[in-house]
Amino acid sequence: SKPPAFLPISTSICLLSLFFPVYNLPCLLIPYKFTMAACDTRFKLNTGAEIPALGLGTWQSQPGEVARAVSHAIKVGYRHIDAALCYGNENEVGQGIKEAIDAGIVKREDLFVTTKLWCSYHARVEEGLQQSLTDLGLDYVDLYLMHWPLAMNPKGELGFFRYADSRC
């Protein structure tokens, strides 16, 4: 299938240490032909792990299209997939990852998967992580970020902010 003219990507400024958080920049639309060379750029983290400089952002992806977008992105060279519980689409993100692995395009260890702890899970970190792992269909994620530093609604509801299109 023909790739889209533009792919949404989420870029991360990788200042990972105990003192510097990772900031996710807004989803950008970058011409397809310029992204593939950048997919090979990686930053070495203080743990020794390497994070790809560019990743496919999945925020506000259309339901029913996320799995195909993730699978296609992996097929064309993306190795960093950025997800979050609050996006409400981690099941489809996981389907796209599974499709790429099952097709032999990559192995799980070739991918760098990021997801985020939602604000209502600050007192229940393991539960939030387990929910994301279950939804993604993965045994582990490579980076687990705190989505926002402020705790919200610790009684158990997700408490996503709703926009006009009723997604997070």
Secondary structure, DSSP 4 states (H G I P E B T S, - for coil): -PPPSEEEEEEEE---SSS---EEPPPEEEEHHHHHHHTT-EEE-TTS-EEESEEEE-TTPPTTTHHHHHHHHHHTT--EEE--GGGT-HHHHHHHHHHHHHTTS--GGG-EEEEEE-GGGTT-HHHHHHHHHHHHT-S--SEEEES-SS---TTS-------TTS--
